């Protein structure tokens, strides 16, 4: 599902114009991004948790030259689904 398709589904389910649904989705993603930038966690009960994983500096290997390279420390956004969300997805099997 693309963002455009998501906007259409949200607009239909909420009975909103597509422009309003797009604003709501954009505001939601921006709020999550802002919270993660600050180092906060975003928990949507029943859905899941967005947080930031810290990756330490490590040594890697360049696959072309086989030379050792240093990979800088970084932060990566992470999503962990909640129990209810997992159950809903697994019922679809």
MDAnalysis code that builds the backbone (N, CA, C; Angstrom):
import MDAnalysis as mda
import numpy as np

u = mda.Universe.empty(279, n_residues=93, atom_resindex=np.repeat(np.arange(93), 3), trajectory=True)
u.add_TopologyAttr("name", ["N", "CA", "C"] * 93)
u.add_TopologyAttr("resid", np.arange(1, 94))
u.add_TopologyAttr("resname", ["UNK", "UNK", "UNK", "UNK", "UNK", "UNK", "UNK", "UNK", "UNK", "UNK", "UNK", "UNK", "UNK", "UNK", "UNK", "UNK", "UNK", "UNK", "UNK", "UNK", "UNK", "UNK", "UNK", "UNK", "UNK", "UNK", "UNK", "UNK", "UNK", "UNK", "UNK", "UNK", "UNK", "UNK", "UNK", "UNK", "UNK", "UNK", "UNK", "UNK", "UNK", "UNK", "UNK", "UNK", "UNK", "UNK", "UNK", "UNK", "UNK", "UNK", "UNK", "UNK", "UNK", "UNK", "UNK", "UNK", "UNK", "UNK", "UNK", "UNK", "UNK", "UNK", "UNK", "UNK", "UNK", "UNK", "UNK", "UNK", "UNK", "UNK", "UNK", "UNK", "UNK", "UNK", "UNK", "UNK", "UNK", "UNK", "UNK", "UNK", "UNK", "UNK", "UNK", "UNK", "UNK", "UNK", "UNK", "UNK", "UNK", "UNK", "UNK", "UNK", "UNK"])
u.atoms.positions = np.array([
    [0.848, -1.172, 0.000],
    [0.000, 0.000, 0.000],
    [0.895, 1.237, 0.000],
    [0.601, 2.152, -0.884],
    [1.351, 3.397, -0.962],
    [0.696, 4.445, -0.071],
    [1.374, 5.560, 0.101],
    [0.818, 6.639, 0.912],
    [-0.492, 7.140, 0.315],
    [-0.558, 7.259, -0.993],
    [-1.778, 7.714, -1.665],
    [-2.932, 6.754, -1.395],
    [-2.651, 5.461, -1.463],
    [-3.690, 4.469, -1.177],
    [-4.124, 4.541, 0.278],
    [-3.172, 4.747, 1.191],
    [-3.491, 4.882, 2.609],
    [-4.391, 6.089, 2.840],
    [-4.085, 7.193, 2.197],
    [-4.907, 8.400, 2.326],
    [-6.330, 8.112, 1.874],
    [-6.502, 7.408, 0.772],
    [-7.841, 7.072, 0.273],
    [-8.601, 6.193, 1.263],
    [-7.931, 5.189, 1.820],
    [-8.575, 4.291, 2.777],
    [-8.984, 5.053, 4.032],
    [-8.089, 5.883, 4.559],
    [-8.395, 6.662, 5.763],
    [-9.554, 7.619, 5.484],
    [-9.539, 8.267, 4.339],
    [-10.622, 9.192, 3.985],
    [-11.957, 8.457, 3.940],
    [-11.988, 7.279, 3.335],
    [-13.232, 6.500, 3.241],
    [-13.705, 6.015, 4.602],
    [-12.799, 5.474, 5.408],
    [-13.180, 4.919, 6.710],
    [-13.598, 6.002, 7.699],
    [-12.978, 7.179, 7.622],
    [-13.285, 8.255, 8.565],
    [-14.346, 9.214, 8.023],
    [-14.734, 9.034, 6.772],
    [-15.715, 9.931, 6.179],
    [-15.182, 11.342, 6.008],
    [-13.915, 11.449, 5.637],
    [-13.248, 12.739, 5.474],
    [-12.912, 12.976, 4.012],
    [-12.756, 14.242, 3.637],
    [-12.205, 14.504, 2.304],
    [-10.746, 14.033, 2.261],
    [-10.274, 13.690, 1.085],
    [-8.896, 13.199, 0.959],
    [-7.878, 14.225, 1.451],
    [-8.138, 15.509, 1.240],
    [-7.202, 16.544, 1.688],
    [-7.070, 16.539, 3.203],
    [-8.184, 16.351, 3.905],
    [-8.148, 16.317, 5.371],
    [-7.440, 15.055, 5.860],
    [-7.687, 13.934, 5.195],
    [-7.020, 12.683, 5.568],
    [-5.513, 12.796, 5.354],
    [-5.115, 13.442, 4.258],
    [-3.688, 13.626, 3.985],
    [-3.047, 14.496, 5.057],
    [-3.718, 15.574, 5.463],
    [-3.185, 16.439, 6.522],
    [-3.038, 15.664, 7.825],
    [-4.023, 14.829, 8.143],
    [-3.974, 14.050, 9.379],
    [-2.825, 13.053, 9.355],
    [-2.648, 12.371, 8.239],
    [-1.558, 11.387, 8.132],
    [-0.207, 12.085, 8.191],
    [-0.071, 13.207, 7.487],
    [1.186, 13.957, 7.519],
    [1.488, 14.472, 8.919],
    [0.464, 14.972, 9.616],
    [0.661, 15.476, 10.985],
    [1.085, 14.342, 11.914],
    [0.492, 13.169, 11.738],
    [0.840, 12.012, 12.567],
    [2.289, 11.597, 12.353],
    [2.691, 11.476, 11.090],
    [4.074, 11.054, 10.829],
    [5.069, 12.106, 11.295],
    [4.741, 13.386, 11.135],
    [5.632, 14.448, 11.613],
    [5.756, 14.421, 13.128],
    [4.651, 14.171, 13.829],
    [4.692, 14.108, 15.295],
    [5.566, 12.944, 15.756],
    [5.460, 11.801, 15.086],
    [6.295, 10.647, 15.430],
    [7.761, 10.964, 15.153],
    [8.049, 11.574, 14.002],
    [9.431, 11.941, 13.663],
    [10.006, 12.910, 14.690],
    [9.233, 13.927, 15.065],
    [9.712, 14.918, 16.038],
    [10.014, 14.267, 17.384],
    [9.146, 13.369, 17.829],
    [9.371, 12.695, 19.107],
    [10.631, 11.839, 19.053],
    [10.836, 11.126, 17.950],
    [12.027, 10.279, 17.836],
    [13.302, 11.113, 17.753],
    [13.233, 12.276, 17.083],
    [14.402, 13.170, 17.022],
    [14.822, 13.598, 18.415],
    [13.840, 13.825, 19.297],
    [14.126, 14.241, 20.676],
    [14.592, 13.080, 21.541],
    [14.471, 11.857, 21.020],
    [14.864, 10.685, 21.797],
    [13.707, 10.085, 22.575],
    [12.492, 10.565, 22.329],
    [11.318, 10.030, 23.013],
    [10.816, 8.771, 22.317],
    [9.974, 8.047, 23.024],
    [9.339, 6.853, 22.511],
    [7.881, 7.195, 22.206],
    [7.311, 6.631, 21.161],
    [5.898, 6.830, 20.841],
    [5.213, 5.474, 20.934],
    [4.265, 5.367, 21.887],
    [3.553, 4.114, 22.091],
    [2.088, 4.300, 21.737],
    [1.622, 3.498, 20.800],
    [0.212, 3.469, 20.430],
    [-0.320, 2.134, 20.946],
    [-1.028, 2.180, 22.086],
    [-1.474, 0.970, 22.760],
    [-2.296, 0.114, 21.796],
    [-1.949, -1.151, 21.716],
    [-2.628, -2.082, 20.841],
    [-2.035, -2.127, 19.441],
    [-1.246, -1.127, 19.084],
    [-0.636, -1.089, 17.749],
    [0.844, -1.382, 17.826],
    [1.596, -0.574, 18.584],
    [3.028, -0.809, 18.706],
    [3.763, 0.404, 19.228],
    [5.081, 0.290, 19.238],
    [5.948, 1.333, 19.786],
    [7.018, 1.706, 18.769],
    [7.179, 3.009, 18.581],
    [8.258, 3.554, 17.764],
    [9.322, 4.052, 18.728],
    [10.586, 3.701, 18.496],
    [11.676, 4.231, 19.292],
    [12.940, 4.283, 18.447],
    [14.030, 4.691, 19.077],
    [15.297, 4.828, 18.367],
    [16.292, 3.816, 18.928],
    [16.896, 3.033, 18.047],
    [17.933, 2.086, 18.446],
    [19.286, 2.729, 18.181],
    [20.161, 2.647, 19.150],
    [21.504, 3.203, 18.992],
    [22.447, 2.088, 18.566],
    [23.164, 2.339, 17.487],
    [24.124, 1.361, 16.971],
    [25.529, 1.862, 17.261],
    [26.316, 1.037, 17.892],
    [27.686, 1.409, 18.247],
    [28.576, 1.380, 17.011],
    [29.698, 2.087, 17.108],
    [30.689, 2.031, 16.023],
    [31.203, 0.608, 15.929],
    [31.414, 0.156, 14.693],
    [31.892, -1.213, 14.523],
    [32.781, -1.310, 13.294],
    [33.464, -2.424, 13.186],
    [34.330, -2.666, 12.042],
    [33.586, -3.551, 11.054],
    [33.612, -3.140, 9.799],
    [32.981, -3.911, 8.740],
    [34.014, -4.263, 7.681],
    [33.563, -4.918, 6.624],
    [34.458, -5.325, 5.542],
    [33.886, -4.833, 4.221],
    [34.724, -4.164, 3.440],
    [34.327, -3.746, 2.101],
    [34.264, -5.018, 1.250],
    [33.086, -5.355, 0.720],
    [32.978, -6.617, -0.010],
    [33.792, -6.663, -1.306],
    [34.076, -5.516, -1.869],
    [34.833, -5.496, -3.131],
    [36.323, -5.699, -2.884],
    [36.880, -4.998, -1.888],
    [38.326, -5.050, -1.653],
    [38.714, -5.928, -0.468],
    [37.743, -6.331, 0.309],
    [37.966, -7.102, 1.545],
    [38.753, -6.316, 2.595],
    [38.839, -5.004, 2.427],
    [39.538, -4.163, 3.396],
    [38.621, -3.874, 4.579],
    [39.218, -3.811, 5.767],
    [38.453, -3.479, 6.967],
    [38.117, -1.989, 6.945],
    [36.879, -1.664, 7.293],
    [36.456, -0.260, 7.363],
    [35.725, -0.036, 8.670],
    [35.770, 1.208, 9.150],
    [35.048, 1.545, 10.362],
    [33.682, 2.084, 9.972],
    [32.656, 1.569, 10.614],
    [31.300, 2.043, 10.402],
    [30.941, 2.900, 11.608],
    [30.597, 4.156, 11.360],
    [30.324, 5.100, 12.430],
    [29.105, 4.690, 13.250],
    [29.075, 5.144, 14.490],
    [27.908, 4.940, 15.344],
    [26.739, 5.679, 14.716],
    [25.553, 5.134, 14.874],
    [24.373, 5.767, 14.292],
    [23.136, 5.443, 15.110],
    [22.057, 6.108, 14.745],
    [20.758, 5.851, 15.357],
    [19.827, 5.397, 14.240],
    [18.954, 4.448, 14.565],
    [18.010, 3.949, 13.568],
    [16.613, 3.890, 14.167],
    [15.615, 4.379, 13.437],
    [14.250, 4.249, 13.946],
    [13.837, 2.784, 13.953],
    [13.016, 2.434, 14.950],
    [12.615, 1.040, 15.097],
    [11.132, 1.002, 15.458],
    [10.443, -0.011, 14.972],
    [9.041, -0.226, 15.323],
    [8.891, -1.622, 15.874],
    [8.246, -1.706, 17.030],
    [7.960, -3.015, 17.616],
    [6.445, -3.144, 17.733],
    [5.861, -4.090, 17.009],
    [4.411, -4.234, 17.043],
    [3.910, -4.688, 18.405],
    [2.715, -4.231, 18.760],
    [2.080, -4.636, 20.005],
    [1.425, -5.996, 19.864],
    [1.068, -6.586, 20.987],
    [0.488, -7.922, 21.003],
    [-0.802, -7.984, 20.186],
    [-1.699, -7.022, 20.363],
    [-2.973, -7.029, 19.641],
    [-2.751, -6.922, 18.138],
    [-1.798, -6.093, 17.729],
    [-1.498, -5.919, 16.304],
    [-0.946, -7.219, 15.718],
    [-0.064, -7.884, 16.450],
    [0.493, -9.161, 16.000],
    [-0.617, -10.192, 15.816],
    [-1.541, -10.227, 16.779],
    [-2.639, -11.189, 16.699],
    [-3.504, -10.930, 15.472],
    [-3.794, -9.661, 15.173],
    [-4.612, -9.321, 14.009],
    [-3.910, -9.763, 12.720],
    [-2.604, -9.498, 12.641],
    [-1.846, -9.878, 11.439],
    [-1.793, -11.393, 11.294],
    [-1.605, -12.105, 12.391],
    [-1.494, -13.560, 12.334],
    [-2.828, -14.245, 12.041],
    [-3.957, -13.603, 12.344],
    [-5.262, -14.173, 12.029],
    [-5.498, -14.177, 10.523],
    [-4.797, -13.313, 9.803],
    [-4.961, -13.224, 8.359],
    [-4.347, -14.395, 7.604],
    [-3.614, -15.250, 8.294],
    [-2.948, -16.387, 7.621],
    [-3.929, -17.430, 7.169],
])
